[in-house]
Amino acid sequence: MKKITHLPLLLATGFLFVACEKSETITVTIPSPTPVDITRTPPAPTETLETSKLGSEVDRYVANATEENAADVRKAFAELDGEIAELEGRVAKTAGQDRAEAQAKLTNLQTYRAAESARFTAAAVPVPVISSEPVTPIDARTGAEKTGDSLEKAGEEVKDTAEKVGDTIKDGAENLGEQLKDATGN
């Protein structure tokens, strides 16, 4: 009877694991955001009813960030956007001094809107907590160590299976021997 060994198969499997292991280092750089002072209303070079309302609504939201206050801020932004749209139309339709004045006011309102938008967004975003602990544990073993461990585990499983097969054959042979004794009467 020919003895079957699984060692070449196990070694080939181990080399396959080592060959397939790909180690890459990925570096992620997160740019530092420009800090926004959410506690201070930016100055509006062009003071209008809409800029005053937007500033006070963002102040309320900064003090108490609720969905109701956020909705009021979005409404104030919409009202300011309406005024900005009117100024854009005026810039497109006029010329000379009127156009220059409308363009200056438009630029001022757009700058103010951007500053208030940054303040509103900063107040709405929670500050991330950076932990010194890794999120997921990293297996620091080399590919060879991992393969060795896998091969050792596979070898133990093959050994256990071989022992079970051997026990089954032994039990079958003993059972057959007893049946032969019974049949021959010895």
C-alpha positions as CSV (number, residue, x, y, z in Angstrom):
1,M,0.0,0.0,0.0
2,K,1.3,3.4,-1.0
3,K,1.6,6.0,1.8
4,I,0.1,9.4,0.8
5,T,1.7,12.5,2.3
6,H,0.2,16.0,2.2
7,L,3.4,17.8,3.0
8,P,4.1,19.0,-0.6
9,L,0.5,20.3,-0.8
10,L,0.9,22.1,2.5
11,L,4.2,23.7,1.5
12,A,2.8,24.8,-1.9
13,T,-0.2,26.4,-0.1
14,G,2.2,28.1,2.3
15,F,4.3,29.6,-0.5
16,L,1.1,30.7,-2.2
17,F,0.1,32.7,1.0
18,V,3.6,34.3,1.1
19,A,3.6,35.1,-2.6
20,C,0.1,36.7,-2.5
21,E,0.8,38.8,0.6
22,K,1.1,42.4,-0.6
23,S,2.4,45.0,1.8
24,E,1.7,48.6,1.0
25,T,2.1,51.7,3.0
26,I,-0.5,54.4,2.4
27,T,0.1,57.8,3.8
28,V,-2.9,60.1,4.2
29,T,-2.3,63.7,4.8
30,I,-5.2,65.7,6.1
31,P,-4.8,69.5,5.6
32,S,-5.3,71.6,8.6
33,P,-8.5,73.7,8.2
34,T,-8.3,77.4,8.6
35,P,-9.7,78.0,12.1
36,V,-13.0,79.8,12.1
37,D,-14.0,81.9,15.1
38,I,-17.6,80.9,15.5
39,T,-18.2,83.2,18.4
40,R,-17.7,86.4,16.5
41,T,-19.9,87.7,13.8
42,P,-17.8,88.8,10.8
43,P,-18.2,92.5,9.9
44,A,-20.5,93.3,7.0
45,P,-18.9,96.1,4.9
46,T,-22.4,96.6,3.4
47,E,-25.0,96.5,6.2
48,T,-28.4,95.4,5.0
49,L,-31.5,94.0,6.7
50,E,-30.5,90.6,5.3
51,T,-26.9,90.7,6.6
52,S,-28.2,91.8,10.1
53,K,-30.7,89.0,10.2
54,L,-28.2,86.4,9.0
55,G,-25.7,87.5,11.6
56,S,-28.1,87.3,14.4
57,E,-29.5,83.9,13.3
58,V,-26.0,82.4,13.1
59,D,-25.2,83.9,16.5
60,R,-28.3,82.1,17.9
61,Y,-27.3,78.8,16.2
62,V,-23.8,79.1,17.6
63,A,-25.2,79.6,21.1
64,N,-27.8,76.8,20.8
65,A,-27.4,74.4,17.9
66,T,-30.9,73.0,17.3
67,E,-32.7,72.0,14.1
68,E,-35.1,74.9,14.6
69,N,-32.2,77.4,14.8
70,A,-30.5,75.7,11.8
71,A,-33.7,76.1,9.7
72,D,-33.8,79.8,10.7
73,V,-30.2,80.2,9.5
74,R,-30.9,78.5,6.2
75,K,-33.9,80.8,5.7
76,A,-31.7,83.9,6.4
77,F,-29.2,82.6,3.9
78,A,-32.0,82.2,1.3
79,E,-33.1,85.8,1.9
80,L,-29.5,87.1,1.5
81,D,-29.1,84.9,-1.6
82,G,-32.2,86.7,-3.0
83,E,-30.5,90.1,-2.4
84,I,-27.3,88.8,-4.1
85,A,-29.3,87.6,-7.1
86,E,-30.9,91.1,-7.4
87,L,-27.5,92.7,-7.4
88,E,-26.2,90.3,-10.0
89,G,-29.1,91.3,-12.2
90,R,-28.3,95.0,-11.6
91,V,-24.7,94.5,-12.4
92,A,-25.6,92.8,-15.7
93,K,-28.1,95.6,-16.7
94,T,-26.3,98.7,-15.7
95,A,-23.1,100.5,-16.7
96,G,-20.8,103.2,-15.3
97,Q,-21.0,104.3,-11.7
98,D,-24.3,102.4,-11.0
99,R,-22.6,99.2,-12.1
100,A,-19.5,99.9,-10.0
101,E,-21.6,100.5,-6.9
102,A,-23.7,97.4,-7.5
103,Q,-20.5,95.3,-8.1
104,A,-18.9,96.6,-4.9
105,K,-22.0,95.8,-2.9
106,L,-22.3,92.4,-4.5
107,T,-18.7,91.5,-3.7
108,N,-19.2,92.7,-0.1
109,L,-22.3,90.6,0.3
110,Q,-20.7,87.5,-1.2
111,T,-17.7,87.8,1.0
112,Y,-20.0,88.3,4.1
113,R,-22.1,85.3,3.0
114,A,-19.0,83.1,2.7
115,A,-17.7,84.1,6.1
116,E,-21.1,83.4,7.8
117,S,-21.4,80.1,5.9
118,A,-18.0,79.0,7.2
119,R,-19.1,80.0,10.8
120,F,-22.4,78.1,10.5
121,T,-20.6,75.0,9.1
122,A,-18.0,75.1,11.8
123,A,-20.6,75.4,14.5
124,A,-22.5,72.4,12.9
125,V,-19.6,70.1,12.7
126,P,-18.5,68.3,15.9
127,V,-14.8,68.4,16.7
128,P,-13.3,65.0,16.0
129,V,-11.6,63.2,18.8
130,I,-8.3,61.7,17.8
131,S,-7.3,58.6,19.7
132,S,-3.8,57.4,20.2
133,E,-5.0,53.9,20.0
134,P,-5.2,52.2,16.6
135,V,-8.8,51.6,15.4
136,T,-8.0,48.0,14.4
137,P,-5.2,45.9,15.7
138,I,-2.5,45.3,13.1
139,D,-0.9,41.9,12.7
140,A,2.8,42.7,12.9
141,R,4.0,39.3,11.9
142,T,5.9,38.8,8.7
143,G,4.5,36.8,5.8
144,A,6.8,33.9,6.7
145,E,5.6,33.9,10.3
146,K,2.0,33.9,9.2
147,T,2.7,31.1,6.7
148,G,4.5,29.1,9.3
149,D,1.6,29.4,11.8
150,S,-0.9,28.5,9.0
151,L,1.2,25.4,8.1
152,E,1.5,24.4,11.7
153,K,-2.2,24.6,12.2
154,A,-2.8,22.7,8.9
155,G,-0.3,20.0,10.0
156,E,-2.1,19.6,13.3
157,E,-5.4,19.2,11.5
158,V,-3.9,16.6,9.1
159,K,-2.4,14.8,12.1
160,D,-5.8,14.7,13.9
161,T,-7.6,13.5,10.8
162,A,-5.0,10.8,10.2
163,E,-5.4,9.6,13.8
164,K,-9.1,9.4,13.4
165,V,-8.8,7.5,10.1
166,G,-6.2,5.1,11.7
167,D,-8.6,4.5,14.7
168,T,-11.5,3.8,12.3
169,I,-9.4,1.3,10.3
170,K,-8.2,-0.3,13.5
171,D,-11.7,-0.6,14.8
172,G,-12.9,-2.0,11.4
173,A,-10.0,-4.6,11.4
174,E,-10.8,-5.7,15.0
175,N,-14.5,-6.0,14.1
176,L,-13.6,-8.0,11.0
177,G,-11.3,-10.3,13.0
178,E,-14.0,-11.0,15.5
179,Q,-16.5,-11.8,12.7
180,L,-14.0,-14.2,11.2
181,K,-13.5,-15.9,14.5
182,D,-17.2,-16.3,15.0
183,A,-17.7,-17.6,11.5
184,T,-14.9,-20.2,11.8
185,G,-15.7,-21.1,15.3
186,N,-12.2,-20.5,16.7
